[in-house]
Amino acid sequence: MPDATSFKTPLRAWQRATGAAAGLAPWCLLAMRVLVALAFWRAGSVKLADPSGTLYLFTDEYHVPWLAPGFAAALATWTELVLPWFLGLGAATRLVAVVLFVYNIICVVSYPALWPMGFWRGLAHGQFADHQAWALMLLAVIAWGPGRWSLDTLLARWWQRRTT
């Protein structure tokens, strides 16, 4: 039977490896924030560049509940142009991630062309995989916060030093 010391070397190696992997967390959170921010900002830039096309989409293609098409188009455009900056820089990050997560769901539900086989079947078969990936990245940011490389973390450190 192996003695206790024979397990120490593999255990230490495992602990070093997982410790090194944990060091990737801030970079992963930064990458998720930036990737989602870029996706939404690009969509907002397209909407801003073609306001009549955007209005057409919100009038005839997108079925946003409870909002007039013109208001929905303007709200979507500015949501996609402003909030990604907050997300990318890590300012009010969890709040912005929640808003964009809900916005992402509204986008998918409001545009039936994304799921021609039906919503649930489309969800299972990856018909709107980009939206699913953004949702998962936003959920990670909601769950774990913005990470070390964010304005939220810098402000929290500053505030803590100021008050202690």
C-alpha positions as CSV (number, residue, x, y, z in Angstrom):
1,M,0.0,0.0,0.0
2,P,1.4,3.4,-0.9
3,D,2.4,5.7,1.9
4,A,1.2,9.3,2.4
5,T,4.4,10.8,1.0
6,S,3.9,9.2,-2.4
7,F,0.7,11.3,-2.9
8,K,2.3,14.6,-1.9
9,T,4.2,15.2,-5.2
10,P,1.2,14.7,-7.5
11,L,-1.0,16.7,-5.1
12,R,1.5,19.6,-5.1
13,A,1.7,19.5,-8.9
14,W,-2.1,19.5,-9.1
15,Q,-2.3,22.5,-6.7
16,R,0.4,24.4,-8.7
17,A,-1.5,23.8,-12.0
18,T,-4.9,24.8,-10.6
19,G,-3.3,27.9,-9.0
20,A,-1.8,28.9,-12.3
21,A,-5.2,28.3,-14.0
22,A,-6.9,30.5,-11.4
23,G,-4.6,33.3,-12.6
24,L,-6.4,33.2,-15.9
25,A,-9.7,34.3,-14.4
26,P,-9.2,38.0,-14.7
27,W,-8.1,37.7,-18.3
28,C,-11.0,35.4,-19.1
29,L,-13.5,37.9,-17.6
30,L,-11.9,40.8,-19.4
31,A,-12.1,38.8,-22.7
32,M,-15.8,37.9,-22.1
33,R,-16.6,41.5,-21.3
34,V,-14.8,42.9,-24.4
35,L,-16.1,40.2,-26.8
36,V,-19.7,40.8,-25.8
37,A,-19.2,44.6,-25.8
38,L,-17.8,44.5,-29.3
39,A,-20.7,42.4,-30.6
40,F,-23.3,44.8,-29.2
41,W,-21.5,47.9,-30.2
42,R,-21.1,46.8,-33.8
43,A,-24.8,46.1,-33.9
44,G,-25.5,49.6,-32.6
45,S,-23.1,51.1,-35.1
46,V,-25.0,49.4,-38.0
47,K,-28.3,50.7,-36.6
48,L,-27.0,54.2,-36.3
49,A,-25.5,54.2,-39.8
50,D,-28.8,53.3,-41.4
51,P,-31.7,54.8,-39.3
52,S,-34.3,54.2,-42.0
53,G,-33.3,50.6,-42.3
54,T,-33.3,50.2,-38.6
55,L,-36.8,51.7,-38.4
56,Y,-38.0,49.3,-41.2
57,L,-36.6,46.3,-39.2
58,F,-38.4,47.4,-36.0
59,T,-41.6,48.1,-37.9
60,D,-41.8,45.0,-40.1
61,E,-39.3,42.4,-38.9
62,Y,-38.8,42.6,-35.1
63,H,-41.8,42.1,-32.9
64,V,-40.8,44.0,-29.8
65,P,-43.6,43.7,-27.3
66,W,-45.2,46.8,-25.7
67,L,-43.0,49.4,-27.5
68,A,-43.7,51.6,-30.6
69,P,-41.3,50.7,-33.4
70,G,-39.7,54.1,-33.5
71,F,-39.1,54.1,-29.8
72,A,-37.9,50.5,-29.8
73,A,-35.4,51.3,-32.6
74,A,-34.0,54.3,-30.8
75,L,-33.8,52.5,-27.5
76,A,-32.1,49.5,-29.1
77,T,-29.6,51.7,-31.0
78,W,-28.5,53.6,-27.9
79,T,-28.5,50.5,-25.7
80,E,-26.1,48.9,-28.1
81,L,-23.9,52.0,-28.4
82,V,-23.7,53.1,-24.8
83,L,-23.8,50.0,-22.6
84,P,-21.0,48.1,-24.3
85,W,-18.6,50.8,-23.2
86,F,-19.6,50.3,-19.6
87,L,-19.3,46.5,-20.0
88,G,-15.9,46.7,-21.7
89,L,-14.4,49.1,-19.2
90,G,-15.9,47.3,-16.3
91,A,-18.1,50.1,-14.9
92,A,-21.3,49.2,-13.1
93,T,-20.5,45.8,-14.7
94,R,-23.0,43.5,-13.0
95,L,-25.9,45.9,-13.6
96,V,-24.9,46.4,-17.2
97,A,-24.5,42.6,-17.7
98,V,-28.0,42.0,-16.3
99,V,-29.5,44.6,-18.6
100,L,-27.7,43.3,-21.7
101,F,-28.6,39.7,-20.7
102,V,-32.3,40.6,-20.6
103,Y,-31.9,42.7,-23.8
104,N,-30.4,39.7,-25.5
105,I,-33.4,37.6,-24.6
106,I,-35.7,40.2,-25.9
107,C,-33.8,40.4,-29.1
108,V,-34.1,36.6,-29.6
109,V,-37.7,36.4,-28.7
110,S,-38.6,39.5,-30.8
111,Y,-37.1,38.1,-34.0
112,P,-38.7,34.8,-35.0
113,A,-36.6,34.5,-38.1
114,L,-33.8,33.5,-35.8
115,W,-35.6,30.3,-34.9
116,P,-37.5,29.0,-38.0
117,M,-37.8,25.5,-36.4
118,G,-39.5,26.9,-33.4
119,F,-38.0,28.6,-30.3
120,W,-37.2,25.5,-28.2
121,R,-36.0,23.4,-31.0
122,G,-33.9,26.3,-32.3
123,L,-32.5,26.7,-28.8
124,A,-31.5,23.0,-28.7
125,H,-30.1,23.0,-32.3
126,G,-28.0,26.2,-32.1
127,Q,-30.0,28.3,-34.5
128,F,-29.0,31.4,-32.6
129,A,-25.7,30.3,-31.2
130,D,-24.1,33.7,-31.1
131,H,-26.9,35.0,-28.8
132,Q,-26.4,31.8,-26.6
133,A,-22.7,32.5,-26.3
134,W,-23.3,36.1,-25.4
135,A,-25.8,35.0,-22.8
136,L,-23.3,32.6,-21.2
137,M,-20.6,35.2,-21.2
138,L,-22.9,37.7,-19.6
139,L,-24.0,35.1,-17.0
140,A,-20.3,34.5,-16.1
141,V,-19.8,38.2,-15.6
142,I,-22.9,38.5,-13.5
143,A,-21.8,35.5,-11.4
144,W,-18.1,36.3,-10.9
145,G,-18.1,40.0,-11.4
146,P,-16.0,42.1,-13.7
147,G,-12.6,40.7,-12.6
148,R,-9.4,42.4,-11.6
149,W,-9.1,44.4,-14.8
150,S,-12.1,46.7,-14.4
151,L,-13.0,50.2,-13.3
152,D,-15.3,48.6,-10.7
153,T,-12.3,46.9,-9.0
154,L,-10.2,50.1,-9.2
155,L,-12.9,52.2,-7.7
156,A,-13.6,49.6,-4.9
157,R,-9.9,49.6,-4.0
158,W,-9.8,53.4,-4.0
159,W,-12.9,53.6,-1.9
160,Q,-11.5,51.0,0.6
161,R,-8.3,52.9,1.0
162,R,-10.1,56.2,1.4
163,T,-12.4,54.9,4.1
164,T,-9.9,53.0,6.2
